[in-house]
Amino acid sequence: MKAREYFLKCLEINQPIEINGDRDRYYTTASSYHMIGFTNYKEGGFQEAYENYSKALEMKKVMYKVSHPEVGLSYLALGKACYRLGDFEKALEYCEKSLEIYKSVQGNHDPFINRAQRKINKILKLVGSF
């Protein structure tokens, strides 16, 4: 996928950096990991997606408060990857963290709340707890 090539190139240019350095480059690196994970996910590489989403999450947790929408987005992405990997317990845990963050930051008016809640319902229905 051509998009992944560009994200990998961006990652190459912006690494390695520290948070106390250029904050924009640090954000770009975290975003690159997330988008590489997204391309992995779209191509069925769910383990690779999980690994890249995890890297993005760790960087975002350093940059932002834990209750930031970017952190919530990473938790939701991790939940989706875990769901596809068949680890429903971990998927549920990540999606619930995502939902909690979105509600704490945006109240009940964030469109990602609906996404997170739908994924939680899907997981619960699949495992028979819904």
DSSP file (Angstrom, degrees, kcal/mol; ACC not computed):
  #  RESIDUE AA STRUCTURE BP1 BP2  ACC     N-H-->O    O-->H-N    N-H-->O    O-->H-N    TCO  KAPPA ALPHA  PHI   PSI    X-CA   Y-CA   Z-CA
    1    1 A M     >        0   0    0      0, 0.0     4,-1.1     0, 0.0     3,-0.3   0.000 360.0 360.0 360.0 128.9    0.0    0.0    0.0
    2    2 A K  H  >  +     0   0    0      1,-0.2     4,-1.5     2,-0.2     3,-0.2   0.848 360.0  61.0 -62.2 -37.9    1.4    3.3   -1.1
    3    3 A A  H  > S+     0   0    0      1,-0.2     4,-2.2     2,-0.2    -1,-0.2   0.908 100.4  54.5 -58.7 -42.5    0.1    5.2    2.0
    4    4 A R  H  > S+     0   0    0     -3,-0.3     4,-2.8     1,-0.2    -1,-0.2   0.884 102.4  57.9 -61.1 -37.6    2.2    3.0    4.3
    5    5 A E  H  X S+     0   0    0     -4,-1.1     4,-2.1     1,-0.2    -1,-0.2   0.912 108.2  46.3 -57.8 -42.7    5.4    3.9    2.3
    6    6 A Y  H  X S+     0   0    0     -4,-1.5     4,-2.4    -3,-0.2    -1,-0.2   0.890 112.3  49.3 -68.9 -39.4    4.8    7.5    3.0
    7    7 A F  H  X S+     0   0    0     -4,-2.2     4,-2.3     2,-0.2    -2,-0.2   0.894 111.4  49.9 -66.9 -38.3    4.1    7.0    6.7
    8    8 A L  H  X S+     0   0    0     -4,-2.8     4,-2.4     2,-0.2    -2,-0.2   0.892 110.6  50.1 -65.2 -39.6    7.2    4.8    7.0
    9    9 A K  H  X S+     0   0    0     -4,-2.1     4,-2.2    -5,-0.2    -2,-0.2   0.917 110.6  49.6 -63.7 -43.9    9.2    7.6    5.3
   10   10 A C  H  X S+     0   0    0     -4,-2.4     4,-2.1     1,-0.2    -2,-0.2   0.908 110.8  50.3 -60.2 -43.1    7.7   10.2    7.7
   11   11 A L  H  X S+     0   0    0     -4,-2.3     4,-0.9     1,-0.2    -2,-0.2   0.908 109.1  51.7 -61.8 -43.4    8.7    7.9   10.6
   12   12 A E  H  < S+     0   0    0     -4,-2.4     3,-0.5     1,-0.2    -1,-0.2   0.894 111.4  47.2 -60.4 -42.5   12.2    7.6    9.3
   13   13 A I  H  < S+     0   0    0     -4,-2.2    -1,-0.2     1,-0.2    -2,-0.2   0.880 115.9  43.5 -67.5 -39.2   12.6   11.3    9.1
   14   14 A N  H  < S+     0   0    0     -4,-2.1    -1,-0.2    -5,-0.2    -2,-0.2   0.423  93.2 131.2 -93.4   0.6   11.2   12.1   12.5
   15   15 A Q     <  +     0   0    0     -4,-0.9     3,-0.1    -3,-0.5    11,-0.0  -0.744  50.7  24.7-108.6 159.2   12.9    9.4   14.6
   16   16 A P  S    S+     0   0    0      0, 0.0     2,-0.3     0, 0.0    -1,-0.2   0.686  79.8 140.1 -84.7 142.7   14.5    9.2   17.1
   17   17 A I        -     0   0    0      8,-0.1     2,-0.3     9,-0.1    -3,-0.0  -0.945  39.3-132.8-138.8 160.6   13.3   12.1   19.1
   18   18 A E    >   -     0   0    0     -2,-0.3     3,-1.8     1,-0.1     8,-0.2  -0.799  26.1-116.7-112.1 156.2   12.4   12.8   22.7
   19   19 A I  T 3  S+     0   0    0     -2,-0.3     7,-0.1     1,-0.3    -1,-0.1   0.820 115.3  60.4 -61.1 -31.5    9.4   14.6   24.0
   20   20 A N  T 3  S+     0   0    0      2,-0.1    -1,-0.3     3,-0.0     3,-0.1   0.514 103.9  61.3 -77.4  -1.2   11.6   17.4   25.4
   21   21 A G  S <  S-     0   0    0     -3,-1.8     2,-0.8     1,-0.2    -2,-0.1   0.358 116.9 -14.9 -90.7-132.3   12.7   18.0   21.8
   22   22 A D     >  -     0   0    0      1,-0.2     4,-2.1    -4,-0.1    -1,-0.2  -0.650  57.2-162.0 -79.9 107.9   10.5   19.1   19.0
   23   23 A R  H  > S+     0   0    0     -2,-0.8     4,-2.5     1,-0.2     5,-0.2   0.850  89.0  54.8 -60.8 -37.3    6.9   18.5   20.2
   24   24 A D  H  > S+     0   0    0      1,-0.2     4,-2.5     2,-0.2    -1,-0.2   0.899 108.8  47.7 -64.5 -40.6    5.5   18.6   16.6
   25   25 A R  H  > S+     0   0    0      2,-0.2     4,-2.3     1,-0.2    -1,-0.2   0.883 110.5  52.3 -67.2 -37.4    8.0   16.0   15.4
   26   26 A Y  H  X S+     0   0    0     -4,-2.1     4,-2.2     2,-0.2    -2,-0.2   0.926 111.2  46.8 -63.5 -43.9    7.1   13.8   18.4
   27   27 A Y  H  X S+     0   0    0     -4,-2.5     4,-2.8     1,-0.2    -2,-0.2   0.914 110.7  52.7 -62.4 -43.2    3.4   14.2   17.5
   28   28 A T  H  X S+     0   0    0     -4,-2.5     4,-2.3     1,-0.2    -1,-0.2   0.878 108.7  50.4 -61.4 -38.2    4.1   13.4   13.9
   29   29 A T  H  X S+     0   0    0     -4,-2.3     4,-2.3     2,-0.2    -1,-0.2   0.933 111.4  47.3 -65.5 -45.8    6.0   10.2   15.0
   30   30 A A  H  X S+     0   0    0     -4,-2.2     4,-2.1     1,-0.2    -2,-0.2   0.917 113.3  49.0 -60.9 -43.2    3.0    9.1   17.1
   31   31 A S  H  X S+     0   0    0     -4,-2.8     4,-2.7     1,-0.2    -1,-0.2   0.878 108.6  53.8 -64.4 -37.8    0.6    9.8   14.3
   32   32 A S  H  X S+     0   0    0     -4,-2.3     4,-2.6     2,-0.2     5,-0.2   0.931 107.9  49.4 -63.0 -45.3    2.8    7.9   11.8
   33   33 A Y  H  X S+     0   0    0     -4,-2.3     4,-2.3     1,-0.2    -2,-0.2   0.924 112.1  49.5 -58.1 -43.4    2.8    4.8   14.1
   34   34 A H  H  X S+     0   0    0     -4,-2.1     4,-2.1     1,-0.2    -2,-0.2   0.933 113.0  45.4 -62.5 -45.6   -1.0    5.1   14.3
   35   35 A M  H  X S+     0   0    0     -4,-2.7     4,-2.3     2,-0.2    -1,-0.2   0.839 110.6  52.9 -70.9 -32.5   -1.5    5.4   10.6
   36   36 A I  H  X S+     0   0    0     -4,-2.6     4,-2.5     2,-0.2    -1,-0.2   0.916 109.9  50.2 -64.6 -41.7    1.0    2.5    9.9
   37   37 A G  H  X S+     0   0    0     -4,-2.3     4,-2.8    -5,-0.2    -2,-0.2   0.898 108.3  53.0 -59.4 -41.0   -1.2    0.5   12.3
   38   38 A F  H  X S+     0   0    0     -4,-2.1     4,-2.6     2,-0.2    -2,-0.2   0.916 109.6  47.0 -62.0 -44.5   -4.3    1.6   10.4
   39   39 A T  H  X S+     0   0    0     -4,-2.3     4,-1.3     2,-0.2     6,-0.2   0.894 112.1  51.1 -67.1 -37.4   -2.8    0.4    7.0
   40   40 A N  H  <>S+     0   0    0     -4,-2.5     5,-3.0     2,-0.2     3,-0.4   0.942 111.3  48.8 -59.4 -46.7   -1.8   -2.9    8.7
   41   41 A Y  H ><5S+     0   0    0     -4,-2.8     3,-1.7     1,-0.2    -2,-0.2   0.924 108.7  51.9 -59.7 -47.5   -5.3   -3.3   10.0
   42   42 A K  H 3<5S+     0   0    0     -4,-2.6    -1,-0.2     1,-0.3    -2,-0.2   0.777 111.2  48.6 -63.1 -26.5   -6.9   -2.6    6.6
   43   43 A E  T 3<5S-     0   0    0     -4,-1.3    -1,-0.3    -3,-0.4    -2,-0.2   0.355 123.4-102.9 -95.2   5.2   -4.7   -5.2    5.0
   44   44 A G  T < 5S+     0   0    0     -3,-1.7     2,-1.5    -4,-0.2     3,-0.2   0.550  81.2 131.9  87.8   7.4   -5.4   -7.8    7.6
   45   45 A G     >< +     0   0    0     -5,-3.0     4,-2.5    -6,-0.2     5,-0.2  -0.550  22.2 160.8 -89.2  71.4   -2.2   -7.5    9.5
   46   46 A F  H  >  +     0   0    0     -2,-1.5     4,-2.4     1,-0.2    -1,-0.2   0.830  68.9  50.9 -69.0 -34.1   -3.9   -7.3   12.9
   47   47 A Q  H  > S+     0   0    0     -3,-0.2     4,-2.2     2,-0.2    -1,-0.2   0.926 113.2  46.1 -67.7 -43.7   -0.8   -8.2   15.0
   48   48 A E  H  > S+     0   0    0      2,-0.2     4,-2.4     1,-0.2     5,-0.2   0.895 111.9  52.4 -64.1 -39.5    1.3   -5.6   13.2
   49   49 A A  H  X S+     0   0    0     -4,-2.5     4,-3.0     1,-0.2     5,-0.3   0.938 108.4  50.9 -60.1 -46.3   -1.5   -3.1   13.7
   50   50 A Y  H  X S+     0   0    0     -4,-2.4     4,-2.3     1,-0.2    -2,-0.2   0.918 110.3  49.4 -57.2 -45.5   -1.7   -3.9   17.4
   51   51 A E  H  X S+     0   0    0     -4,-2.2     4,-1.8     2,-0.2    -1,-0.2   0.909 114.4  43.7 -63.5 -43.2    2.1   -3.3   17.7
   52   52 A N  H  X S+     0   0    0     -4,-2.4     4,-2.2     2,-0.2    -2,-0.2   0.892 112.8  51.2 -72.1 -38.8    2.0    0.0   15.9
   53   53 A Y  H  X S+     0   0    0     -4,-3.0     4,-2.6    -5,-0.2    -2,-0.2   0.884 108.7  53.8 -61.6 -37.6   -1.1    1.2   17.7
   54   54 A S  H  X S+     0   0    0     -4,-2.3     4,-2.4    -5,-0.3    -2,-0.2   0.911 107.9  48.8 -63.5 -43.1    0.7    0.3   21.0
   55   55 A K  H  X S+     0   0    0     -4,-1.8     4,-1.9     1,-0.2    -1,-0.2   0.923 112.1  49.0 -62.2 -43.8    3.7    2.5   20.1
   56   56 A A  H  X S+     0   0    0     -4,-2.2     4,-2.6     1,-0.2    -2,-0.2   0.922 110.3  51.5 -61.5 -43.7    1.4    5.4   19.2
   57   57 A L  H  X S+     0   0    0     -4,-2.6     4,-2.5     1,-0.2     5,-0.2   0.928 107.7  51.3 -60.2 -46.5   -0.5    5.0   22.5
   58   58 A E  H  X S+     0   0    0     -4,-2.4     4,-1.0     1,-0.2    -1,-0.2   0.897 112.7  46.0 -60.7 -39.7    2.7    5.1   24.6
   59   59 A M  H  X S+     0   0    0     -4,-1.9     4,-2.1     1,-0.2     3,-0.3   0.907 112.0  50.8 -68.9 -40.8    3.9    8.2   22.9
   60   60 A K  H  X S+     0   0    0     -4,-2.6     4,-3.0     1,-0.2    -2,-0.2   0.864 105.5  56.3 -65.7 -35.1    0.5    9.9   23.2
   61   61 A K  H  < S+     0   0    0     -4,-2.5    -1,-0.2     1,-0.2    -2,-0.2   0.807 109.4  47.3 -67.2 -28.0    0.4    9.1   26.9
   62   62 A V  H  < S+     0   0    0     -4,-1.0    -2,-0.2    -3,-0.3    -1,-0.2   0.887 117.5  42.0 -75.3 -40.9    3.7   10.9   27.3
   63   63 A M  H  < S+     0   0    0     -4,-2.1     2,-0.2    -5,-0.1    -2,-0.2   0.883 120.6  30.3 -73.5 -40.4    2.5   13.9   25.3
   64   64 A Y  S  < S-     0   0    0     -4,-3.0     2,-0.1    -5,-0.2     4,-0.1  -0.606  90.9 -87.1-116.2 170.4   -1.0   14.3   26.6
   65   65 A K    >   -     0   0    0     -2,-0.2     3,-0.8     1,-0.1     6,-0.2  -0.407  48.2-109.1 -65.4 157.8   -3.0   13.7   29.7
   66   66 A V  T 3  S+     0   0    0      1,-0.3     2,-0.4    -2,-0.1    -1,-0.1   0.789 117.2  61.0 -62.8 -26.1   -4.3   10.2   29.9
   67   67 A S  T 3  S+     0   0    0      4,-0.1    -1,-0.3    -6,-0.1    -2,-0.1  -0.260  77.3 123.1 -98.5  47.9   -7.8   11.6   29.3
   68   68 A H  S X> S-     0   0    0     -3,-0.8     4,-2.1    -2,-0.4     3,-0.8  -0.841  70.2-122.4-105.4 144.4   -7.1   13.2   25.9
   69   69 A P  H 3> S+     0   0    0      0, 0.0     4,-2.4     0, 0.0     5,-0.1   0.824 112.5  58.2 -55.3 -33.3   -9.1   12.3   22.8
   70   70 A E  H 3> S+     0   0    0      2,-0.2     4,-1.7     1,-0.2     5,-0.1   0.875 106.8  47.8 -64.5 -36.0   -5.9   11.2   21.0
   71   71 A V  H <> S+     0   0    0     -3,-0.8     4,-2.3    -6,-0.2    -1,-0.2   0.908 110.6  52.1 -68.6 -42.2   -5.3    8.6   23.7
   72   72 A G  H  X S+     0   0    0     -4,-2.1     4,-2.3     1,-0.2    -2,-0.2   0.887 106.6  53.9 -59.2 -40.3   -8.9    7.5   23.5
   73   73 A L  H  X S+     0   0    0     -4,-2.4     4,-2.3     1,-0.2    -1,-0.2   0.902 108.3  49.0 -62.2 -41.7   -8.5    7.0   19.7
   74   74 A S  H  X S+     0   0    0     -4,-1.7     4,-2.6     2,-0.2    -2,-0.2   0.907 109.8  51.3 -66.1 -40.9   -5.5    4.8   20.3
   75   75 A Y  H  X S+     0   0    0     -4,-2.3     4,-2.3     2,-0.2    -2,-0.2   0.912 110.6  49.2 -62.0 -40.7   -7.4    2.7   22.9
   76   76 A L  H  X S+     0   0    0     -4,-2.3     4,-2.2     2,-0.2    -2,-0.2   0.922 111.0  49.4 -64.3 -43.1  -10.2    2.2   20.4
   77   77 A A  H  X S+     0   0    0     -4,-2.3     4,-2.2     1,-0.2    -2,-0.2   0.904 110.9  50.1 -62.3 -41.5   -7.9    1.2   17.6
   78   78 A L  H  X S+     0   0    0     -4,-2.6     4,-2.7     1,-0.2    -1,-0.2   0.894 108.5  53.4 -63.3 -39.3   -6.2   -1.3   20.0
   79   79 A G  H  X S+     0   0    0     -4,-2.3     4,-2.2     1,-0.2    -2,-0.2   0.907 108.8  48.7 -61.4 -42.0   -9.6   -2.7   20.9
   80   80 A K  H  X S+     0   0    0     -4,-2.2     4,-2.1     2,-0.2    -2,-0.2   0.906 111.7  49.0 -65.2 -41.3  -10.4   -3.2   17.3
   81   81 A A  H  X S+     0   0    0     -4,-2.2     4,-1.6     2,-0.2    -2,-0.2   0.925 111.8  48.5 -64.2 -44.2   -7.1   -5.0   16.6
   82   82 A C  H  X>S+     0   0    0     -4,-2.7     5,-2.3     1,-0.2     4,-0.6   0.883 108.3  55.3 -63.2 -37.9   -7.6   -7.2   19.7
   83   83 A Y  H ><5S+     0   0    0     -4,-2.2     3,-1.2     1,-0.2    -1,-0.2   0.937 109.3  46.2 -58.2 -47.5  -11.1   -8.0   18.5
   84   84 A R  H 3<5S+     0   0    0     -4,-2.1    -1,-0.2     1,-0.3    -2,-0.2   0.782 109.8  54.7 -68.1 -26.6   -9.7   -9.2   15.1
   85   85 A L  H 3<5S-     0   0    0     -4,-1.6    -1,-0.3    -5,-0.2    -2,-0.2   0.525 117.9-113.9 -82.7  -5.6   -7.0  -11.2   16.9
   86   86 A G  T <<5S+     0   0    0     -3,-1.2     2,-1.3    -4,-0.6    -3,-0.2   0.551  78.3 128.6  86.0   7.9   -9.7  -13.0   18.9
   87   87 A D     >< +     0   0    0     -5,-2.3     4,-2.3     1,-0.2    -1,-0.2  -0.662  26.0 166.3 -95.2  79.3   -8.6  -11.5   22.3
   88   88 A F  H  >  +     0   0    0     -2,-1.3     4,-2.6     1,-0.2    -1,-0.2   0.816  68.5  56.9 -69.6 -32.6  -12.1  -10.3   23.2
   89   89 A E  H  > S+     0   0    0      2,-0.2     4,-2.0     1,-0.2    -1,-0.2   0.940 112.6  40.9 -63.7 -46.5  -11.3   -9.7   26.9
   90   90 A K  H  > S+     0   0    0      2,-0.2     4,-2.6     1,-0.2     5,-0.2   0.879 113.1  55.2 -69.0 -37.4   -8.5   -7.3   26.0
   91   91 A A  H  X S+     0   0    0     -4,-2.3     4,-2.5     1,-0.2     5,-0.2   0.928 109.2  47.6 -59.1 -45.4  -10.6   -5.8   23.2
   92   92 A L  H  X S+     0   0    0     -4,-2.6     4,-2.5     2,-0.2    -1,-0.2   0.910 110.2  52.3 -62.6 -43.0  -13.3   -5.0   25.7
   93   93 A E  H  X S+     0   0    0     -4,-2.0     4,-1.9     1,-0.2    -2,-0.2   0.930 112.4  44.7 -59.5 -47.7  -10.9   -3.5   28.1
   94   94 A Y  H  X S+     0   0    0     -4,-2.6     4,-2.4     2,-0.2    -2,-0.2   0.915 113.5  49.5 -64.9 -43.5   -9.4   -1.2   25.5
   95   95 A C  H  X S+     0   0    0     -4,-2.5     4,-2.6     1,-0.2    -1,-0.2   0.879 110.0  51.3 -65.5 -37.5  -12.8   -0.1   24.1
   96   96 A E  H  X S+     0   0    0     -4,-2.5     4,-2.4     2,-0.2    -1,-0.2   0.888 109.5  50.3 -66.5 -38.4  -14.1    0.6   27.6
   97   97 A K  H  X S+     0   0    0     -4,-1.9     4,-2.3     2,-0.2    -2,-0.2   0.919 111.1  49.9 -62.9 -42.4  -11.0    2.8   28.3
   98   98 A S  H  X S+     0   0    0     -4,-2.4     4,-2.7     2,-0.2    -2,-0.2   0.941 111.1  47.9 -59.7 -48.8  -11.7    4.6   25.1
   99   99 A L  H  X S+     0   0    0     -4,-2.6     4,-2.5     1,-0.2     5,-0.2   0.906 110.6  51.8 -59.4 -44.0  -15.3    5.2   26.0
  100  100 A E  H  X S+     0   0    0     -4,-2.4     4,-2.1     2,-0.2    -1,-0.2   0.904 111.1  47.6 -60.4 -43.3  -14.4    6.4   29.5
  101  101 A I  H  X S+     0   0    0     -4,-2.3     4,-2.1     2,-0.2     5,-0.3   0.948 111.8  48.9 -65.0 -48.9  -11.9    8.9   28.0
  102  102 A Y  H  X S+     0   0    0     -4,-2.7     4,-3.0     1,-0.2     5,-0.3   0.909 113.0  47.7 -59.7 -42.2  -14.3   10.2   25.4
  103  103 A K  H  X S+     0   0    0     -4,-2.5     4,-1.4    -5,-0.2    -1,-0.2   0.894 112.2  49.4 -66.1 -38.5  -17.1   10.7   28.0
  104  104 A S  H  < S+     0   0    0     -4,-2.1    -1,-0.2    -5,-0.2    -2,-0.2   0.828 121.4  34.4 -70.5 -30.1  -14.8   12.4   30.4
  105  105 A V  H  < S+     0   0    0     -4,-2.1    -2,-0.2     2,-0.2    -3,-0.2   0.890 134.1  20.1 -90.5 -44.9  -13.5   14.8   27.8
  106  106 A Q  H >< S-     0   0    0     -4,-3.0     3,-1.3     1,-0.4     2,-0.2   0.356  90.4-136.5-110.8   4.1  -16.4   15.5   25.5
  107  107 A G  T 3<  -     0   0    0     -4,-1.4    -1,-0.4    -5,-0.3     3,-0.3  -0.535  68.0 -38.0  68.9-141.2  -19.4   14.5   27.6
  108  108 A N  T 3  S+     0   0    0     -2,-0.2    -1,-0.2     1,-0.2    -5,-0.1   0.120 124.6  84.0-101.7  21.6  -21.9   12.5   25.6
  109  109 A H    <   +     0   0    0     -3,-1.3    -1,-0.2    -7,-0.2    -2,-0.1   0.244  57.1 107.1-112.1  13.2  -21.4   14.5   22.4
  110  110 A D    >>  -     0   0    0     -3,-0.3     3,-1.6     1,-0.1     4,-0.7  -0.793  63.8-141.1 -94.3 131.9  -18.3   12.9   20.8
  111  111 A P  H 3> S+     0   0    0      0, 0.0     4,-1.3     0, 0.0     3,-0.3   0.762 101.2  64.7 -62.3 -22.9  -18.9   10.8   17.7
  112  112 A F  H 3> S+     0   0    0      1,-0.2     4,-2.8     2,-0.2     5,-0.2   0.728  88.3  68.5 -72.8 -19.9  -16.3    8.4   18.9
  113  113 A I  H <> S+     0   0    0     -3,-1.6     4,-2.7     2,-0.2    -1,-0.2   0.934 100.8  47.6 -60.2 -45.0  -18.5    7.6   21.9
  114  114 A N  H  X S+     0   0    0     -4,-0.7     4,-2.5    -3,-0.3    -2,-0.2   0.908 112.0  49.7 -62.4 -43.1  -20.9    5.9   19.5
  115  115 A R  H  X S+     0   0    0     -4,-1.3     4,-2.1     2,-0.2    -2,-0.2   0.936 113.1  45.7 -61.4 -47.1  -18.1    4.0   17.8
  116  116 A A  H  X S+     0   0    0     -4,-2.8     4,-2.4     1,-0.2    -2,-0.2   0.918 113.4  49.5 -63.5 -43.5  -16.7    2.7   21.1
  117  117 A Q  H  X S+     0   0    0     -4,-2.7     4,-2.7    -5,-0.2    -1,-0.2   0.895 109.8  51.4 -65.1 -39.8  -20.1    1.8   22.4
  118  118 A R  H  X S+     0   0    0     -4,-2.5     4,-2.3     2,-0.2    -1,-0.2   0.911 111.1  47.8 -62.3 -41.9  -21.0   -0.1   19.2
  119  119 A K  H  X S+     0   0    0     -4,-2.1     4,-2.3     2,-0.2    -2,-0.2   0.903 111.7  50.3 -67.2 -40.0  -17.7   -2.1   19.5
  120  120 A I  H  X S+     0   0    0     -4,-2.4     4,-2.8     2,-0.2     5,-0.2   0.939 111.7  48.1 -61.5 -46.8  -18.3   -2.9   23.1
  121  121 A N  H  X S+     0   0    0     -4,-2.7     4,-2.5     1,-0.2    -2,-0.2   0.893 110.6  51.8 -60.9 -40.1  -21.8   -4.1   22.3
  122  122 A K  H  X S+     0   0    0     -4,-2.3     4,-2.1     2,-0.2    -1,-0.2   0.912 111.7  46.2 -63.2 -43.3  -20.5   -6.2   19.5
  123  123 A I  H  X S+     0   0    0     -4,-2.3     4,-2.3     2,-0.2    -2,-0.2   0.939 113.6  48.2 -64.8 -47.4  -17.9   -7.8   21.8
  124  124 A L  H  X>S+     0   0    0     -4,-2.8     5,-2.8     1,-0.2     6,-0.8   0.893 112.1  49.4 -62.2 -39.8  -20.4   -8.5   24.5
  125  125 A K  H ><5S+     0   0    0     -4,-2.5     3,-0.6    -5,-0.2    -1,-0.2   0.906 110.4  51.3 -64.1 -41.7  -22.9  -10.0   22.1
  126  126 A L  H 3<5S+     0   0    0     -4,-2.1    -2,-0.2     1,-0.2    -1,-0.2   0.889 114.0  42.1 -64.2 -40.4  -20.2  -12.2   20.6
  127  127 A V  H 3<5S-     0   0    0     -4,-2.3    -1,-0.2    -5,-0.1    -2,-0.2   0.433 117.0-112.2 -90.5   2.1  -19.1  -13.6   24.0
  128  128 A G  T <<5S+     0   0    0     -3,-0.6    -3,-0.2    -4,-0.5    -4,-0.1   0.698  86.1 112.9  82.5  20.0  -22.7  -13.9   25.2
  129  129 A S      <       0   0    0     -5,-2.8    -4,-0.2    -6,-0.2    -5,-0.1   0.235 360.0 360.0-106.0  13.8  -22.7  -11.2   27.9
  130  130 A F              0   0    0     -6,-0.8    -5,-0.2    -5,-0.1    -1,-0.1   0.404 360.0 360.0-114.2 360.0  -25.1   -8.9   26.2
